[in-house]
C-alpha cells in the first residue's frame, strides 16, 4: 500500500499571471533605464568625460566616438544600479500607464 502526501489545490488566482501586465512592466522598466542612461551620458559629457585632451588627441575619430563611449559607460552605470532615477521614472510611468489602461 502506498501512501501519498495530500496535495492542496492551488487557488486559481495564484496559478495565472497576467502576462500583458508583466510585459508592460518590462517595457516601462526598459524605457526608464534608457532615460536614466541618457541623463547620465549627458552628465558625463558635462563633467568632461570623453573630451578631447589638450595635447596628442586622437583627432576626429576620437571626437566622433566619444559619445558612444559615454553612452556605454552610462548604460553600465545603470545596469550596476545607477543613481535611482530609473526606479522613480518607472514608478511615474507605471502610475500614468495604470491611469490610462
C-alpha positions as CSV (number, residue, x, y, z in Angstrom):
1,X,0.0,0.0,0.0
2,X,1.4,3.4,-1.0
3,X,0.6,6.5,1.0
4,X,1.0,9.7,-0.9
5,X,1.2,13.1,0.6
6,X,-2.0,15.1,0.4
7,X,-1.9,17.9,-2.1
8,X,-3.8,21.1,-1.7
9,X,-5.5,22.7,-4.7
10,X,-3.8,25.8,-5.9
11,X,-6.1,28.8,-5.9
12,X,-6.9,29.9,-9.5
13,X,-5.8,33.5,-8.9
14,X,-2.3,32.2,-7.9
15,X,-2.0,29.9,-11.0
16,X,-2.3,32.6,-13.6
17,X,-0.2,35.6,-14.0
18,X,-1.3,38.5,-16.2
19,X,1.3,38.2,-18.9
20,X,0.3,41.5,-20.5
21,X,0.9,43.4,-17.2
22,X,4.4,41.7,-16.9
23,X,5.2,42.7,-20.5
24,X,4.1,46.2,-19.9
25,X,6.2,46.5,-16.7
26,X,9.2,45.1,-18.6
27,X,8.8,47.7,-21.4
28,X,8.3,50.5,-18.9
29,X,11.4,49.5,-16.9
30,X,13.4,49.3,-20.1
31,X,12.3,52.8,-21.1
32,X,13.1,54.1,-17.6
33,X,16.6,52.6,-17.8
34,X,17.1,54.2,-21.2
35,X,16.1,57.6,-19.9
36,X,18.4,57.3,-16.9
37,X,21.3,56.2,-19.2
38,X,20.7,59.2,-21.5
39,X,20.7,61.5,-18.4
40,X,23.9,60.0,-17.1
41,X,25.6,60.2,-20.5
42,X,24.8,64.0,-20.6
43,X,26.1,64.4,-17.1
44,X,29.3,62.6,-18.1
45,X,29.6,64.9,-21.1
46,X,29.1,67.9,-18.9
47,X,31.8,66.6,-16.5
48,X,34.2,66.5,-19.4
49,X,34.5,62.7,-19.8
50,X,35.4,61.8,-23.3
51,X,36.5,65.4,-24.1
52,X,39.5,66.0,-26.3
53,X,42.8,66.2,-24.5
54,X,44.9,69.3,-24.8
55,X,47.8,67.5,-26.4
56,X,48.2,64.4,-28.5
57,X,44.5,64.0,-29.0
58,X,43.0,61.2,-31.1
59,X,41.8,63.5,-33.8
60,X,38.4,63.5,-35.5
61,X,37.8,59.8,-34.8
62,X,38.1,60.2,-31.1
63,X,35.8,63.2,-31.2
64,X,33.1,61.2,-33.1
65,X,33.3,58.1,-31.0
66,X,33.5,59.8,-27.6
67,X,29.7,59.9,-27.4
68,X,29.5,56.1,-27.9
69,X,31.9,55.6,-25.0
70,X,29.9,57.9,-22.7
71,X,26.6,56.2,-23.7
72,X,28.1,52.7,-23.0
73,X,29.6,53.9,-19.7
74,X,26.2,55.4,-18.7
75,X,24.5,52.1,-19.6
76,X,26.9,50.1,-17.5
77,X,26.3,52.5,-14.6
78,X,22.5,52.0,-14.9
79,X,23.0,48.2,-15.1
80,X,25.1,48.3,-11.9
81,X,22.3,50.2,-10.0
82,X,22.6,53.7,-11.3
83,X,21.5,56.6,-9.2
84,X,18.0,55.5,-8.6
85,X,16.5,57.7,-11.3
86,X,15.2,54.7,-13.3
87,X,13.1,53.5,-10.4
88,X,11.5,56.9,-9.9
89,X,10.8,57.1,-13.7
90,X,9.4,53.6,-13.7
91,X,7.0,54.4,-10.8
92,X,5.8,57.5,-12.6
93,X,5.4,55.8,-15.9
94,X,3.6,52.9,-14.3
95,X,1.2,55.2,-12.4
96,X,0.5,57.0,-15.6
97,X,0.0,53.8,-17.6
98,X,-2.3,52.4,-15.0
99,X,-4.4,55.5,-15.2
100,X,-4.7,55.1,-19.0
101,X,-5.3,51.3,-19.0
